[in-house]
Structure formats: structure tokens, C-alpha cells
Amino acid sequence: MALLSSDPFDTLVQFQQALDAFRTSGWLSSGPSGGGAYPPLNVFRKGDDIVVIAEVPGIRKSDLQIQVKGNTIRIAGAKTVQYGDAAALHRRERLAGRFDRAITVPVEIDAD
């Protein structure tokens, strides 16, 4: 059932509020490999080992830093996207820039 308003400005204000709520809901946000923290990780225990699988496509090994201290693992780096000298950008969905993510695990980690 639709509600009709006798004041067209009230209808416009309600419409604007609905658009603002939709825009700030996070639904339109984008990030590498989907939404959420970057890079996406799978962390699991295999015997006595902690295994971390990070999804970092297009990132050179030299642009990636991995640090371990106590029970914290930190993955940081930079992702660059090259367009070439004479390129005119039409659409940009592949994000670039610095990232820094730290996670804690329930055990102390021997960095060696």
C-alpha cells in the first residue's frame, strides 16, 4: 500500500532521506576482492602450525611486508595499477593504494 502525501515537498524530503540512507549504508562501497578488510584472509591451525592464506593478486612480493610479533600477524603493502602514458581512464574498478592489516591469533607465534 502506497502512502500519498498532500505536500510534494514532504515527498521530496522523504525521497532524499531514503537516498541518503541508501548511499551511506555501505552497499555501494567497493574494495579489492569484494567488501570488507583487505586483504581477505583465511587463518587456520594445522597441527602445531598457524596457516594464513592471504589473497593479494597483482601485488609484487617486494611490495608486501609480513611481520609477526607475539600473537599478532601484520600484512602491509601497496597495490599499484598501471594505465600507461596515453591512457584516458573510462572506468576504474581495480583499486590501488596502501593497505595495512593486523590480526591476532589465540597462541604465541614463533616468527622463525
Residue, then its C-alpha position, 0 to 999 in steps of 0.5 A: m500500500a502506497l502512502l500519498s502525501s498532500d505536500p510534494f515537498d514532504t515527498l521530496v524530503q522523504f525521497q532524499q532521506a531514503l537516498d541518503a540512507f541508501r548511499t551511506s549504508g555501505w552497499l555501494s562501497s567497493g574494495p579489492s576482492g569484494g567488501g570488507a578488510y583487505p586483504p581477505l584472509n583465511v587463518f587456520r591451525k594445522g597441527d602445531d602450525i598457524v596457516v594464513i592464506a592471504e589473497v593479494p593478486g597483482i601485488r609484487k612480493s617486494d611490495l608486501q611486508i609480513q611481520v609477526k610479533g607475539n600473537t599478532i600477524r601484520i600484512a602491509g603493502a601497496k597495490t599499484v595499477q598501471y594505465g600507461d602514458a596515453a591512457a584516458l581512464h573510462r572506468r576504474e574498478r581495480l583499486a590501488g593504494r596502501f593497505d595495512r592489516a593486523i590480526t591476532v591469533p589465540v597462541e604465541i607465534d614463533a616468527d622463525 
